[in-house]
Amino acid sequence: MSTRLAAARGVLEHLGLDGILVSDAYDVRYLCGFRGEDAMLVVGRTTALICTDSRYWAQVAEEVEGFALERTEALVRDSTAAAARELGERAALGFQGGTLTHADYRLLRRRHRGRLRDVGDKLSRLRGLKEPAEIEAVRRAAAMTDAALEAVVAGGLVGRTEAEIAWQIREELHRRGAEGPSFDTVVAAGPRGALAHAIPGQRRIVAGDLVVVDSGARVDGYCSDITRTFAAGELSDELRRVYAIVLAAQLVAVEALRPGVTGHAADKVARDVIEAAGYGDAFGHGTGHGVGLEIHEYPRLGRRSRDVLAPGMLFTVEPGIYLQDVGGVRIEDTVVLGEDGCRLLTLFPKELVTVG
């Protein structure tokens, strides 16, 4: 935690600030270890406070390292007052505008007499480079999702509803010790597979459907993310071709990932394969996103991303093709980047699996 706090202080030094009011719950956890809600941090060059109310004081004593407790009743008001006391009333104070309500921001403006600056995601980007313990937590979470998919395949698909399969995955993750799913599981069969983030419904899977299953587990606060697309019985020639194109795009993208590659360039490798096959308009989302304490975090692999990939980053690689009224295919792995390329953390087979 002391190394992370030093990195946060490096951000405020770089920005010419006296301190930062940290309101993003994931950044709070990353910097001090606190797993609760309704907390803010005041980080200055020599100041480190965690501000929260009486519901969490005992929890702070158990979990938090390197931060003194500031007891609050009204979080934004009292955290702002603590910043003024510790840093000076005219301090240059950074804040995280993306996690403050408009009302909270107005309160901050009224009560703080110094310069205010929205630091955007500059503090959150510290979470992009993972430590070995973080990578191990994601690896364990990935192993749980692999096992959950194996259980789904063993139970068959035809005749079951999307909702039944989503619930089975949740049960399998809990049985293996996950804190829970890292997001609401997506199960989308047949034409509903064209909905990239479909909500599992009561439609029963029939022979000939493609079934997209997107799931993840959370272990020690860290997320995994995997998507596999299954064949429920024999597929049409068009669906088999679409699957082969997506698989080729995913494989070539994983192979191309190296330190120094931009998120834009990584996305282009996968997108070029799909566009060359004539399905460019059917691939609307980015090729990947960082994973960690959040299911979507820095870096991004997309058409507009200028993020530069570096060893120690964890992210997904997930091209897809979505055909309205027909179906969809997405193949996604969570990977960790090393000096010489990527290592897969999700290991369930990617070749087309036919399940009755």
GUMIPA-282209 format. One record per residue (C-alpha): residue number from 1; x, y, z. Coordinates in nm, 2 decimals. Example, Ala and Ser with C-alpha at 12.3 -4.5 7.8 and 13.67 -1.06 7.14 Angstrom:
REM GUMIPA-282209
[pt 1; [1.23; -0.45; 0.78]] [pt 2; [1.37; -0.11; 0.71]] 
This chain:
REM GUMIPA-282209
[pt 1; [0.00; 0.00; 0.00]] [pt 2; [0.29; 0.24; 0.07]] [pt 3; [0.41; 0.20; -0.29]] [pt 4; [0.06; 0.28; -0.42]] [pt 5; [0.03; 0.58; -0.20]] [pt 6; [0.36; 0.71; -0.33]] [pt 7; [0.24; 0.66; -0.68]] [pt 8; [-0.07; 0.86; -0.60]] [pt 9; [0.15; 1.14; -0.46]] [pt 10; [0.34; 1.13; -0.78]] [pt 11; [0.02; 1.21; -0.97]] [pt 12; [-0.06; 1.51; -0.76]] [pt 13; [0.30; 1.63; -0.80]] [pt 14; [0.28; 1.59; -1.17]] [pt 15; [-0.04; 1.79; -1.18]] [pt 16; [0.08; 2.07; -0.95]] [pt 17; [-0.17; 2.00; -0.68]] [pt 18; [-0.15; 2.01; -0.31]] [pt 19; [-0.38; 1.71; -0.27]] [pt 20; [-0.65; 1.49; -0.42]] [pt 21; [-0.99; 1.41; -0.29]] [pt 22; [-1.04; 1.04; -0.39]] [pt 23; [-1.40; 0.94; -0.43]] [pt 24; [-1.38; 0.65; -0.67]] [pt 25; [-1.46; 0.34; -0.46]] [pt 26; [-1.22; 0.12; -0.66]] [pt 27; [-0.94; 0.37; -0.62]] [pt 28; [-1.01; 0.39; -0.25]] [pt 29; [-0.97; 0.02; -0.22]] [pt 30; [-0.66; 0.01; -0.43]] [pt 31; [-0.48; 0.28; -0.23]] [pt 32; [-0.57; 0.18; 0.12]] [pt 33; [-0.74; -0.17; 0.12]] [pt 34; [-1.09; -0.05; 0.24]] [pt 35; [-1.37; -0.27; 0.09]] [pt 36; [-1.67; -0.07; 0.22]] [pt 37; [-1.88; 0.20; 0.08]] [pt 38; [-1.92; 0.57; 0.15]] [pt 39; [-1.56; 0.66; 0.20]] [pt 40; [-1.32; 0.92; 0.05]] [pt 41; [-0.95; 0.97; 0.08]] [pt 42; [-0.76; 1.29; 0.13]] [pt 43; [-0.41; 1.24; -0.02]] [pt 44; [-0.15; 1.51; 0.01]] [pt 45; [0.22; 1.53; 0.00]] [pt 46; [0.24; 1.42; 0.36]] [pt 47; [-0.13; 1.37; 0.43]] [pt 48; [-0.32; 1.04; 0.41]] [pt 49; [-0.68; 1.03; 0.55]] [pt 50; [-0.97; 0.80; 0.50]] [pt 51; [-1.30; 0.97; 0.57]] [pt 52; [-1.61; 0.77; 0.65]] [pt 53; [-1.90; 0.74; 0.90]] [pt 54; [-1.96; 0.53; 1.21]] [pt 55; [-2.08; 0.23; 1.01]] [pt 56; [-1.73; 0.16; 0.89]] [pt 57; [-1.49; 0.28; 1.17]] [pt 58; [-1.43; -0.08; 1.29]] [pt 59; [-1.39; -0.20; 0.94]] [pt 60; [-1.13; 0.07; 0.87]] [pt 61; [-0.93; -0.05; 1.18]] [pt 62; [-0.93; -0.40; 1.03]] [pt 63; [-0.85; -0.33; 0.67]] [pt 64; [-0.68; 0.00; 0.62]] [pt 65; [-0.30; 0.05; 0.62]] [pt 66; [-0.12; 0.39; 0.61]] [pt 67; [-0.42; 0.62; 0.64]] [pt 68; [-0.55; 0.80; 0.95]] [pt 69; [-0.93; 0.78; 1.01]] [pt 70; [-1.13; 1.10; 0.97]] [pt 71; [-1.47; 1.04; 1.14]] [pt 72; [-1.75; 1.19; 0.93]] [pt 73; [-2.13; 1.25; 0.94]] [pt 74; [-2.17; 1.42; 0.60]] [pt 75; [-1.91; 1.27; 0.37]] [pt 76; [-1.84; 1.54; 0.12]] [pt 77; [-1.88; 1.83; 0.36]] [pt 78; [-1.65; 1.67; 0.63]] [pt 79; [-1.40; 1.54; 0.38]] [pt 80; [-1.37; 1.89; 0.23]] [pt 81; [-1.32; 2.03; 0.57]] [pt 82; [-1.05; 1.78; 0.65]] [pt 83; [-0.87; 1.86; 0.33]] [pt 84; [-0.88; 2.24; 0.41]] [pt 85; [-0.75; 2.16; 0.76]] [pt 86; [-0.47; 1.94; 0.65]] [pt 87; [-0.37; 2.11; 0.32]] [pt 88; [-0.47; 2.47; 0.38]] [pt 89; [-0.79; 2.65; 0.29]] [pt 90; [-0.64; 2.78; -0.04]] [pt 91; [-0.49; 2.45; -0.15]] [pt 92; [-0.50; 2.34; -0.51]] [pt 93; [-0.72; 2.03; -0.47]] [pt 94; [-0.79; 1.76; -0.73]] [pt 95; [-1.12; 1.57; -0.74]] [pt 96; [-1.27; 1.29; -0.94]] [pt 97; [-1.55; 1.44; -1.13]] [pt 98; [-1.67; 1.11; -1.28]] [pt 99; [-1.77; 0.98; -0.93]] [pt 100; [-1.92; 1.29; -0.78]] [pt 101; [-2.29; 1.38; -0.82]] [pt 102; [-2.36; 1.72; -0.94]] [pt 103; [-2.49; 1.81; -0.60]] [pt 104; [-2.17; 1.69; -0.44]] [pt 105; [-1.96; 1.89; -0.68]] [pt 106; [-2.16; 2.21; -0.61]] [pt 107; [-2.11; 2.15; -0.24]] [pt 108; [-1.74; 2.10; -0.30]] [pt 109; [-1.72; 2.43; -0.49]] [pt 110; [-1.91; 2.62; -0.22]] [pt 111; [-1.69; 2.49; 0.06]] [pt 112; [-1.34; 2.49; -0.10]] [pt 113; [-1.18; 2.83; -0.14]] [pt 114; [-0.87; 2.72; -0.33]] [pt 115; [-0.83; 2.60; -0.69]] [pt 116; [-1.02; 2.29; -0.80]] [pt 117; [-0.91; 2.05; -1.08]] [pt 118; [-1.09; 1.75; -1.21]] [pt 119; [-0.81; 1.48; -1.24]] [pt 120; [-1.03; 1.26; -1.46]] [pt 121; [-0.89; 0.90; -1.47]] [pt 122; [-0.53; 0.99; -1.40]] [pt 123; [-0.54; 0.83; -1.06]] [pt 124; [-0.74; 0.53; -1.17]] [pt 125; [-0.48; 0.45; -1.44]] [pt 126; [-0.24; 0.36; -1.16]] [pt 127; [-0.44; 0.03; -1.14]] [pt 128; [-0.34; -0.06; -1.50]] [pt 129; [-0.01; -0.22; -1.41]] [pt 130; [-0.09; -0.53; -1.20]] [pt 131; [0.12; -0.67; -0.92]] [pt 132; [0.18; -1.05; -0.90]] [pt 133; [-0.08; -1.09; -0.63]] [pt 134; [-0.34; -0.91; -0.84]] [pt 135; [-0.26; -1.13; -1.14]] [pt 136; [-0.29; -1.44; -0.93]] [pt 137; [-0.63; -1.33; -0.80]] [pt 138; [-0.75; -1.29; -1.16]] [pt 139; [-0.60; -1.63; -1.26]] [pt 140; [-0.80; -1.80; -0.98]] [pt 141; [-1.11; -1.61; -1.09]] [pt 142; [-1.05; -1.72; -1.45]] [pt 143; [-1.01; -2.09; -1.34]] [pt 144; [-1.35; -2.07; -1.17]] [pt 145; [-1.52; -1.94; -1.49]] [pt 146; [-1.35; -2.21; -1.70]] [pt 147; [-1.49; -2.47; -1.46]] [pt 148; [-1.84; -2.32; -1.47]] [pt 149; [-1.84; -2.34; -1.85]] [pt 150; [-1.74; -2.70; -1.83]] [pt 151; [-2.04; -2.77; -1.60]] [pt 152; [-2.27; -2.59; -1.85]] [pt 153; [-2.14; -2.80; -2.14]] [pt 154; [-2.19; -3.12; -1.93]] [pt 155; [-2.55; -3.03; -1.87]] [pt 156; [-2.64; -2.97; -2.23]] [pt 157; [-2.80; -2.67; -2.39]] [pt 158; [-3.10; -2.77; -2.61]] [pt 159; [-3.43; -2.73; -2.43]] [pt 160; [-3.29; -2.51; -2.15]] [pt 161; [-3.36; -2.14; -2.11]] [pt 162; [-3.10; -1.87; -2.12]] [pt 163; [-3.20; -1.78; -1.76]] [pt 164; [-3.15; -2.14; -1.64]] [pt 165; [-2.79; -2.14; -1.78]] [pt 166; [-2.71; -1.80; -1.63]] [pt 167; [-2.83; -1.92; -1.29]] [pt 168; [-2.63; -2.24; -1.32]] [pt 169; [-2.31; -2.04; -1.38]] [pt 170; [-2.37; -1.83; -1.07]] [pt 171; [-2.42; -2.14; -0.86]] [pt 172; [-2.10; -2.30; -1.00]] [pt 173; [-1.90; -1.99; -0.92]] [pt 174; [-2.03; -1.98; -0.56]] [pt 175; [-1.96; -2.35; -0.52]] [pt 176; [-1.60; -2.29; -0.62]] [pt 177; [-1.55; -2.01; -0.37]] [pt 178; [-1.60; -1.70; -0.58]] [pt 179; [-1.72; -1.38; -0.40]] [pt 180; [-1.98; -1.37; -0.68]] [pt 181; [-1.99; -1.30; -1.05]] [pt 182; [-1.79; -1.00; -1.17]] [pt 183; [-2.09; -0.89; -1.38]] [pt 184; [-2.44; -1.02; -1.47]] [pt 185; [-2.39; -1.32; -1.69]] [pt 186; [-2.49; -1.29; -2.05]] [pt 187; [-2.65; -1.59; -2.22]] [pt 188; [-2.80; -1.52; -2.56]] [pt 189; [-2.92; -1.79; -2.80]] [pt 190; [-3.02; -1.78; -3.16]] [pt 191; [-3.12; -1.44; -3.29]] [pt 192; [-3.07; -1.29; -2.94]] [pt 193; [-2.70; -1.35; -2.99]] [pt 194; [-2.69; -1.04; -3.20]] [pt 195; [-2.74; -0.84; -2.87]] [pt 196; [-2.39; -0.81; -2.74]] [pt 197; [-2.51; -0.76; -2.37]] [pt 198; [-2.84; -0.95; -2.38]] [pt 199; [-3.02; -1.01; -2.06]] [pt 200; [-3.09; -1.38; -2.02]] [pt 201; [-3.46; -1.46; -2.08]] [pt 202; [-3.70; -1.74; -2.10]] [pt 203; [-3.64; -1.84; -2.46]] [pt 204; [-3.56; -2.21; -2.49]] [pt 205; [-3.25; -2.31; -2.69]] [pt 206; [-3.33; -2.51; -3.00]] [pt 207; [-3.11; -2.72; -3.22]] [pt 208; [-2.92; -2.51; -3.47]] [pt 209; [-2.88; -2.21; -3.23]] [pt 210; [-2.55; -2.04; -3.16]] [pt 211; [-2.54; -1.96; -2.78]] [pt 212; [-2.32; -1.68; -2.66]] [pt 213; [-2.21; -1.71; -2.29]] [pt 214; [-2.02; -1.42; -2.13]] [pt 215; [-1.94; -1.46; -1.76]] [pt 216; [-1.68; -1.37; -1.50]] [pt 217; [-1.60; -1.44; -1.14]] [pt 218; [-1.47; -1.21; -0.86]] [pt 219; [-1.19; -1.33; -0.63]] [pt 220; [-1.04; -1.11; -0.36]] [pt 221; [-1.21; -0.82; -0.53]] [pt 222; [-1.06; -0.90; -0.88]] [pt 223; [-1.25; -0.99; -1.19]] [pt 224; [-1.22; -1.24; -1.47]] [pt 225; [-1.40; -1.22; -1.80]] [pt 226; [-1.46; -1.49; -2.07]] [pt 227; [-1.70; -1.54; -2.36]] [pt 228; [-1.75; -1.86; -2.55]] [pt 229; [-2.00; -1.92; -2.82]] [pt 230; [-2.14; -2.28; -2.84]] [pt 231; [-2.32; -2.46; -3.12]] [pt 232; [-2.65; -2.62; -3.00]] [pt 233; [-2.65; -2.90; -3.25]] [pt 234; [-2.57; -2.87; -3.62]] [pt 235; [-2.52; -2.51; -3.75]] [pt 236; [-2.58; -2.36; -4.09]] [pt 237; [-2.28; -2.30; -4.32]] [pt 238; [-2.31; -1.93; -4.27]] [pt 239; [-2.29; -1.95; -3.89]] [pt 240; [-1.99; -2.19; -3.91]] [pt 241; [-1.82; -1.94; -4.14]] [pt 242; [-1.89; -1.65; -3.90]] [pt 243; [-1.75; -1.85; -3.61]] [pt 244; [-1.43; -1.93; -3.80]] [pt 245; [-1.38; -1.56; -3.89]] [pt 246; [-1.42; -1.45; -3.53]] [pt 247; [-1.18; -1.72; -3.40]] [pt 248; [-0.92; -1.62; -3.66]] [pt 249; [-0.95; -1.25; -3.56]] [pt 250; [-0.91; -1.34; -3.19]] [pt 251; [-0.61; -1.56; -3.24]] [pt 252; [-0.43; -1.32; -3.46]] [pt 253; [-0.50; -1.03; -3.21]] [pt 254; [-0.36; -1.23; -2.92]] [pt 255; [-0.05; -1.32; -3.11]] [pt 256; [0.01; -0.96; -3.22]] [pt 257; [0.00; -0.81; -2.87]] [pt 258; [0.33; -0.68; -2.74]] [pt 259; [0.46; -0.40; -2.51]] [pt 260; [0.44; -0.07; -2.69]] [pt 261; [0.14; -0.16; -2.91]] [pt 262; [-0.14; 0.09; -2.88]] [pt 263; [-0.50; 0.00; -2.81]] [pt 264; [-0.59; 0.13; -3.15]] [pt 265; [-0.33; -0.09; -3.32]] [pt 266; [-0.44; -0.40; -3.12]] [pt 267; [-0.80; -0.33; -3.22]] [pt 268; [-0.71; -0.29; -3.59]] [pt 269; [-0.54; -0.63; -3.61]] [pt 270; [-0.87; -0.81; -3.51]] [pt 271; [-1.09; -0.57; -3.70]] [pt 272; [-0.90; -0.61; -4.03]] [pt 273; [-0.97; -0.98; -4.03]] [pt 274; [-1.34; -0.92; -3.98]] [pt 275; [-1.36; -0.64; -4.24]] [pt 276; [-1.17; -0.84; -4.50]] [pt 277; [-1.44; -1.12; -4.46]] [pt 278; [-1.71; -0.86; -4.53]] [pt 279; [-1.85; -0.83; -4.18]] [pt 280; [-1.70; -0.50; -4.07]] [pt 281; [-2.03; -0.34; -4.00]] [pt 282; [-2.13; -0.63; -3.77]] [pt 283; [-1.84; -0.56; -3.53]] [pt 284; [-1.94; -0.25; -3.34]] [pt 285; [-1.76; -0.26; -3.01]] [pt 286; [-1.39; -0.25; -2.92]] [pt 287; [-1.16; -0.55; -2.92]] [pt 288; [-1.09; -0.54; -2.54]] [pt 289; [-1.07; -0.36; -2.21]] [pt 290; [-0.87; -0.38; -1.89]] [pt 291; [-0.98; -0.59; -1.60]] [pt 292; [-0.90; -0.58; -1.23]] [pt 293; [-1.09; -0.44; -0.94]] [pt 294; [-1.34; -0.32; -1.21]] [pt 295; [-1.46; -0.53; -1.49]] [pt 296; [-1.40; -0.25; -1.74]] [pt 297; [-1.09; -0.04; -1.67]] [pt 298; [-0.77; 0.10; -1.83]] [pt 299; [-0.64; 0.01; -2.09]] [pt 300; [-0.88; 0.01; -2.37]] [pt 301; [-0.84; -0.18; -2.70]] [pt 302; [-1.05; 0.02; -2.95]] [pt 303; [-1.06; 0.23; -3.26]] [pt 304; [-1.00; 0.55; -3.07]] [pt 305; [-0.77; 0.42; -2.80]] [pt 306; [-0.42; 0.57; -2.77]] [pt 307; [-0.34; 0.37; -2.46]] [pt 308; [0.00; 0.21; -2.48]] [pt 309; [0.02; -0.16; -2.36]] [pt 310; [0.29; -0.24; -2.11]] [pt 311; [0.41; -0.56; -1.93]] [pt 312; [0.19; -0.63; -1.63]] [pt 313; [-0.14; -0.51; -1.79]] [pt 314; [-0.44; -0.74; -1.77]] [pt 315; [-0.71; -0.70; -2.04]] [pt 316; [-0.95; -0.89; -2.26]] [pt 317; [-0.94; -0.98; -2.63]] [pt 318; [-1.29; -1.01; -2.76]] [pt 319; [-1.38; -0.96; -3.13]] [pt 320; [-1.73; -1.04; -3.23]] [pt 321; [-1.98; -1.05; -3.52]] [pt 322; [-2.35; -0.97; -3.46]] [pt 323; [-2.61; -1.04; -3.73]] [pt 324; [-2.95; -0.90; -3.66]] [pt 325; [-3.23; -1.16; -3.66]] [pt 326; [-2.97; -1.44; -3.72]] [pt 327; [-2.73; -1.46; -3.42]] [pt 328; [-2.39; -1.36; -3.29]] [pt 329; [-2.04; -1.49; -3.21]] [pt 330; [-1.80; -1.35; -2.96]] [pt 331; [-1.48; -1.52; -2.84]] [pt 332; [-1.31; -1.35; -2.54]] [pt 333; [-1.02; -1.43; -2.32]] [pt 334; [-0.86; -1.25; -2.02]] [pt 335; [-0.48; -1.22; -2.08]] [pt 336; [-0.18; -1.08; -1.90]] [pt 337; [0.09; -0.90; -2.10]] [pt 338; [0.45; -0.99; -2.05]] [pt 339; [0.78; -0.88; -2.21]] [pt 340; [0.74; -1.12; -2.50]] [pt 341; [0.36; -1.13; -2.55]] [pt 342; [0.04; -1.25; -2.39]] [pt 343; [-0.04; -1.53; -2.16]] [pt 344; [-0.40; -1.66; -2.14]] [pt 345; [-0.56; -1.67; -1.80]] [pt 346; [-0.89; -1.81; -1.93]] [pt 347; [-0.82; -2.15; -2.07]] [pt 348; [-1.15; -2.30; -2.18]] [pt 349; [-1.11; -2.43; -2.54]] [pt 350; [-1.19; -2.18; -2.82]] [pt 351; [-1.26; -2.42; -3.10]] [pt 352; [-1.63; -2.46; -3.18]] [pt 353; [-1.79; -2.69; -2.93]] [pt 354; [-2.12; -2.86; -3.03]] [pt 355; [-2.35; -2.93; -2.73]] [pt 356; [-2.67; -3.11; -2.76]] 
